[in-house]
Amino acid sequence: MSAVIDVTRLTGAVLQPGTPEYERARLPAMANFHHIRPLAVVRCSGVDDVVNALAYARESGMHVVPRSGGHCFAGRSSTDGIVLDLTPMNDVSMHDGLVTVGGGARLAEVYTGLDRHGLTLPAGCGATVGIAGLTLGGGLGLLGRRYGLTADRLRAAEVVLPDGEVVECSAGREPDLFWALRGAGGGQFGVVTRLVFEPVPAELTTRFALTWPLGRAGDVLRAWQEIAPDAPDELSANLKIGASGVVLFGAGQPDAFLDLAPRTGDISSMPYYELKQSFDDLGDLGAGPVLSRSEFFGRPLPDAVLPALLSDLGPGRELNFTPMGGAYARTPVPATAFAHRGERFMIEHVGTDTAWVHASWERAHDHASGRVYPNFPDPHLTDPLTAYHGENLARLRSVKQRYDPGGLLRFPQSL
Ligand SMILES: Cc1cc2nc3c(=O)[nH]c(=O)nc-3n(C[C@H](O)[C@H](O)[C@H](O)COP(=O)(O)OP(=O)(O)OC[C@H]3O[C@@H](n4cnc5c(N)ncnc54)[C@H](O)[C@@H]3O)c2cc1C
């Protein structure tokens, strides 16, 4: 592989070391990967820029990765080769009840574009997360128990394949590719340049944030594990336990949790758009490097595990609990690449204290299902492909073989 880029082969804005634009553009959102210096960042304004960059990568042998929001926990949108920065491709437009979104749009751009029409998508809270990265790995969010994954609302996508062909895929065209794009995780089959979704109404919604002191964490967690995964679809109750205490937050009526006598309770009705914004950046971990490890659980943790799990929380240590069930579970596993439909909840151990993250993950691990959300990749897994893809793994391998037989799009845990 040559360490010099032939810029005459690339189109779009080609940023190379030595300019302030390059220094800004090379940085992903996750500080863990700020040390990685690509040979070039290609800011793509259109499909041709992507086609040309993939052709150059194929011929030169240079590693190439697409980047939308740059939020990958495993740094998969960073490389010392070529980063395809898709963020200039961020159009959001409505036609015939469907929203078409550029492959580099961020969630805030999508929500803002849809809110004008009284619509939204079931998707995540982080404003700068890329809609492409989120959707390709599934997409969990506050409306998910009601409407399913972000990927469940995907109706079509435009993809530049590793061989340079540009294809439209949907349930009727390139169905295997369309299946694989809904939940296997980004950067594996092609570069997605456009996504078409069927949005949902953005209704007036109840927002809640209830808090308890850390000493009540065991009671609240015990109740949460029973209530949250089986709650009515309209209720999405996420639990965060950290040094500053216990916070239960989300959308819907949290009546079932009021019996637990929260220390504070903030419950109000507001437009869904505002509710989303109010939960952007909830957390105490700051902007520096963090380690995140997570797993799905198909049954509640035994009582005996809770004291150890909750005993050594402190600064730089946080547990996040996300409920599954509801509409997530109503799509059969083989229908999309997302293999985690039957899980009850996910636990994320996240912190600046990496030794604690590993120890905390180990404490819960024996009781987990062994499955891991592809959008929360974990470089420390012993059998990552089974953990991410479960019973969908064999079909995903064959889709990978068909669309990227030469492995142009690759990272340490890719198919
Ligand atoms: C602050 C924060 C909040 C989050 N909130 C949520 C949440 O509420 N719900 C949830 O489900 N997840 C959430 N996540 C996880 C998030 O879904 C993943 O990190 C996701 O992969 C981010 O996508 P991205 O486009 O921002 O990242 P990137 O790093 O740009 O991309 C992630 C992966 O997808 C590939 N990729 C990116 N764009 C494309 C494209 N156009 N075509 C093909 N491949 C592409 C990349 O190469 C990489 O492998 C959050 C993460 C963070 C850091």
The ligand as a Tripos MOL2 file, in Angstrom:
@<TRIPOS>MOLECULE
LIG
   53    58     1     0     0
SMALL
NO_CHARGES

@<TRIPOS>ATOM
      1 C1        -23.3840   10.1690   22.3850 C.3       1 LIG1
      2 C2        -23.9410    8.9110   21.7900 C.ar      1 LIG1
      3 C3        -25.3220    8.7050   21.8430 C.ar      1 LIG1
      4 C4        -25.8590    7.5430   21.2800 C.ar      1 LIG1
      5 N1        -27.2040    7.3490   21.3720 N.ar      1 LIG1
      6 C5        -27.7450    6.2260   20.8260 C.ar      1 LIG1
      7 C6        -29.1540    5.9850   20.9070 C.ar      1 LIG1
      8 O1        -29.9040    6.7680   21.5030 O.2       1 LIG1
      9 N2        -29.6460    4.8570   20.3240 N.ar      1 LIG1
     10 C7        -28.8410    3.9600   19.6750 C.ar      1 LIG1
     11 O2        -29.3470    2.9740   19.1450 O.2       1 LIG1
     12 N3        -27.5090    4.1610   19.5940 N.ar      1 LIG1
     13 C8        -26.9460    5.2590   20.1530 C.ar      1 LIG1
     14 N4        -25.5970    5.4460   20.0870 N.ar      1 LIG1
     15 C9        -24.7690    4.4720   19.3690 C.3       1 LIG1
     16 C10       -24.8080    4.7860   17.8790 C.3       1 LIG1
     17 O3        -25.9760    4.2190   17.3150 O.3       1 LIG1
     18 C11       -23.5780    4.1980   17.1610 C.3       1 LIG1
     19 O4        -22.4250    4.7520   17.7220 O.3       1 LIG1
     20 C12       -23.6600    4.4620   15.6610 C.3       1 LIG1
     21 O5        -22.8330    3.5390   14.9870 O.3       1 LIG1
     22 C13       -23.2240    5.8770   15.3510 C.3       1 LIG1
     23 O6        -23.3660    6.1760   14.0020 O.3       1 LIG1
     24 P1        -22.5210    7.4040   13.4260 P.3       1 LIG1
     25 O7        -22.9150    7.5560   11.9870 O.co2     1 LIG1
     26 O8        -22.6380    8.5740   14.3290 O.co2     1 LIG1
     27 O9        -21.0420    6.8620   13.5810 O.3       1 LIG1
     28 P2        -19.8660    6.5420   12.5670 P.3       1 LIG1
     29 O10       -18.6890    6.3230   13.4480 O.co2     1 LIG1
     30 O11       -19.7650    7.5750   11.5030 O.co2     1 LIG1
     31 O12       -20.3220    5.1890   11.8820 O.3       1 LIG1
     32 C14       -20.5600    4.0000   12.6060 C.3       1 LIG1
     33 C15       -20.2800    2.8160   11.6940 C.3       1 LIG1
     34 O13       -21.0990    2.8810   10.5300 O.3       1 LIG1
     35 C16       -20.3040    3.0660    9.3570 C.3       1 LIG1
     36 N5        -20.9920    4.0640    8.5360 N.ar      1 LIG1
     37 C17       -21.1900    5.3640    8.8540 C.ar      1 LIG1
     38 N6        -21.8550    5.9480    7.8510 N.ar      1 LIG1
     39 C18       -22.0840    5.0180    6.9100 C.ar      1 LIG1
     40 C19       -22.7220    5.0430    5.6440 C.ar      1 LIG1
     41 N7        -23.3090    6.1430    5.1720 N.pl3     1 LIG1
     42 N8        -22.7590    3.8880    4.9230 N.ar      1 LIG1
     43 C20       -22.2000    2.7500    5.3870 C.ar      1 LIG1
     44 N9        -21.5870    2.6780    6.5730 N.ar      1 LIG1
     45 C21       -21.5250    3.8060    7.3310 C.ar      1 LIG1
     46 C22       -18.9420    3.5120    9.8350 C.3       1 LIG1
     47 O14       -17.9100    3.1540    8.9330 O.3       1 LIG1
     48 C23       -18.8430    2.7720   11.1690 C.3       1 LIG1
     49 O15       -18.4990    1.4220   10.9460 O.3       1 LIG1
     50 C24       -25.0180    6.5890   20.6540 C.ar      1 LIG1
     51 C25       -23.6380    6.8010   20.6070 C.ar      1 LIG1
     52 C26       -23.0930    7.9400   21.1910 C.ar      1 LIG1
     53 C27       -21.6120    8.1330   21.1500 C.3       1 LIG1
@<TRIPOS>BOND
     1     1     2 1
     2     2     3 ar
     3     2    52 ar
     4     3     4 ar
     5     4     5 ar
     6     4    50 ar
     7     5     6 ar
     8     6     7 ar
     9     6    13 1
    10     7     8 2
    11     7     9 ar
    12     9    10 ar
    13    10    11 2
    14    10    12 ar
    15    12    13 ar
    16    13    14 ar
    17    14    15 1
    18    14    50 ar
    19    15    16 1
    20    16    17 1
    21    16    18 1
    22    18    19 1
    23    18    20 1
    24    20    21 1
    25    20    22 1
    26    22    23 1
    27    23    24 1
    28    24    25 2
    29    24    26 1
    30    24    27 1
    31    27    28 1
    32    28    29 2
    33    28    30 1
    34    28    31 1
    35    31    32 1
    36    32    33 1
    37    33    34 1
    38    33    48 1
    39    34    35 1
    40    35    36 1
    41    35    46 1
    42    36    37 ar
    43    36    45 ar
    44    37    38 ar
    45    38    39 ar
    46    39    40 ar
    47    39    45 ar
    48    40    41 1
    49    40    42 ar
    50    42    43 ar
    51    43    44 ar
    52    44    45 ar
    53    46    47 1
    54    46    48 1
    55    48    49 1
    56    50    51 ar
    57    51    52 ar
    58    52    53 1
@<TRIPOS>SUBSTRUCTURE
     1 LIG1         1 GROUP 0 **** ****
